[in-house]
Amino acid sequence: MSSAPNQTVGGDTGLSSKPVPAASLVGHVQHLFSHVKIENLFAGLSGGVVSTLVLHPLDLVKIRFAVSDGLDLRPKYSGMVHCMKSVWQQEGLRGLYQGVTPNVWGAGASWGLYFLFYNAIKGYKNEGRQTALSATEHLVSAAEAGMLTLTITNPIWVTKTRLVLQYNADPTSKQYTGMVDALVKIYRHEGIHGLYKGYVPGLFGTSHGALQFMAYEELKRDYNRYKKAPSDAKLVSH
């Protein structure tokens, strides 16, 4: 994680070519975490949980379509409505919410940690500055937050995908009985590598959130400028 541009640390006015001492690195990390606000964690967590509970059936449909490769072992669907109807008829509401536990944990943790890390990084880079962060700095801050979040939550997403792709309606014939069972079996048979499958493509996927937050920050700044308010003022409805 980079320090704020044009910000002096410990009296240094430029970039040093010497390795950063461990004590200095720890100091930077401690300084970064001084900007952590727990309310950001709870805001993201609650939003992630609620949206997941409402939209999980659509997520299930999306994943099943994404892996539809014509193999006989996978059901064939003609469209979104047909997929949802087929799952409902074969497995009921339980089938539409298959894999919801890791999805709730993953979405809650991801959005909570994302908001936590993003606002902490942004606060760290903003400290001591007279000018607002640029669009590029917002983009980089959001990307850094996304990478940290994915590193922590990737095993949960692997578990969710495995559970969602269990097609058999008979619970006794399924490979995994739940989130914890899947985590244990994946680790036992595939090791840490199994829990971090898809991690590299996931890093590229963090660009989605990075672009979203950059656009939000830029639109917010333009709106506040139009309202003749400070650029970091909170948005309010009238």
N, C-alpha and C positions, 0 to 999 in steps of 0.2 A: 504494500500500500504506500503510495507516495505522499509526501508532505505537501502542504499548500504551496502553490507557486508564489514567488516573491515574498515568502515568509521566512524570516530568519529564525534559526534555532540555535541556541547556545552561542549567539554572537557570530555565527558563520554567515557570510554574505554571499556565498557561492556554493556550487556543487563540488564536493571533495572527491578526489580520485582514490583516497585511502578507504580501506574497508571500515564499515561502521562497527564500532565496538559493541559487544553484546549488551553492556549496561545501557548504552545509548539506544539500542533497539528496543530493549525492555521499557525504557522511558517513553519512547514514541508510542508503543502499544498501550501503556498505562494512560498516556495523554489522550489517545484515541478513545479509550473506553470511558474516559471522564465525560465524554459527550453522549454516552448511552442513556436513553430515557426509556424506562420500562413501559410507559404508556404507549410508545410506538410499537412495542412487542405485542401488547394486548390488543391494540387496534387492528394490526395486521392479522393476528391469530383469530380474533372473533370474526372478522370479515371472511377469512379463508374457510373457516369451519361452516359458517352459514351458507356461503355460496356453494360449497361442496355438497352439503346435505340436499340442497335444492337441485343441483345440476348433475349429480353423479350418474344417473341413467344415461344422459347424453354423452358423458365421458366414456362410459362402458361401450356405447354404440360406436363412438369414434375409434376406440382402440381395436374393436373387433373388425371394423372395416379396414383399418390400417394394416392388419395382418392377414387380410383375406387374400390368399394366394392360390385358390383353386384346389387345394389338397382336400381329399375326402374326409380327413379327420376334423376339418373345420366346417361348421354349418355355413350354408350359402344364403345370403340375404339380397333381396332385390332393391332395397332402399332402407332409409332410416326408420320409417314407420313399420315396415315389415320386420325389421330386426327387433324393434321394441315389442311388437306384437308377439313374435315368436318366443322371445325370452319370457314374456309375461305368461304365455300359454303353457310353456314347458316348466318354468321354475317359479312363476308368480312374482310378487313384489320382492321377495328375497333374491331372486335372480337378477333383477334390475339393480339391486344394491349390493351385488357381489363385489367384494374388494373395497367396500366403502370405508372400513375401519382404517386401513393404511392410507386411503385417500384423504380422510379427515385429518389424520395425524400429519400426513405429508403437506397438505395444503395449509393447515393451521400453522405448522412449524415453519414452512417456507415463507408464507407471507409475513408471519410475525418476525422471523429472523431477518427477512429482506428489509422490512421497514426499520428494524432496529439498526442493522448494519449501515443501511443507506443514510439514515439521518445522522448516525454517529460519524461516518466518513465525511458527509457534507459539512457537519459542524466543525470537524477537525480542520478541513481545508478552508473553511470560512474564517477561522479565528485570526484576528489581527488584520483582516483585510478591509480596505475601504471600498472595494468594488465587489459586485456580486459575481458568483461563479459563472463561467461561460457555458455555452451549450455543450462544448466538448468535455468540460470538467464535470458537468452533470452526467454525461454519457459514461465517462470513465468511472465515476463514483458508483453509478448504478450497476455497471458491469462488475466492479469489484465486489459489491454487495451480493450480486447474483452468484459469483463464483464461490464465495464463502458459504452461502446458503446451500448451494448444490453439493458441496463437499460434505456437509453435515447430513443432508436429507436424501442423498442418492439411494442408499439401501432401502428406504421406505418406498421410493418410486419403483424400484425393481420388484419389491414384494407386491405392490398394488397391481402391477402389470401381470405378474404370474397368476394372481388370484382372479383377475378379470378374465383371463384366457382359459379358465377351467369351464369347459362347456357341458360336462355331464351333470344332469339334474340330480343324480343320486349322490348324496353327501358322502357315503361310505366308499365310493369309487374315486373320489378326488384326491389328488396328490397332496394338497395342503388343506388343513382344516381351518386355518385362520392366519392372522398376521404374524403372531409369535412363532407358530409352527413353521411358517414359510421362511422366516428369518433364520431360524435354527437349522432347518434342512438345507437351505442355500449355503449357509456358512459351513456346515458340516461336509457337504459334498463338493462345493466349489470354492470354498475359502473366501478371503476378502475380495479376490478378483470377481467372484460371482456377484457379490453385493454391489460392486461398482461397475457392472456392465452398463454400457450406454453413457458412461460419465463424460467421455470426450465429446460425443455429439451433443450432450446436455450443456456443455460449456458454450457451444455455439448457440444453443437455444436461449442462453441468458441474454442474447442481443435483443430479444423481444422486449423483455422488461426494461433493459437499458434504454432502448429507443422510446418506449412508452413514458418512462420517467423524464427523459430529456424533453420530450414534447410537452409533457405536463408542466414542467418548470418554465419552459419558454413561453407557453400560453399564459401561465399564471403571471409571469413578469409583465407581459404585454398588457394583460387585463388590468393589473395594478397600476401600470403606467397610464393607461387610459383613464382610470379612476383617480389619478393623481395621488396614489397611495404608495407607501414604501414597497420596494420590490419583493420583500420577504413577508409582507402582511398576509394574514390568513384570509382565505376567500370566505365571504359571508353572503347569504341570500337576503334580498330586500323584498 
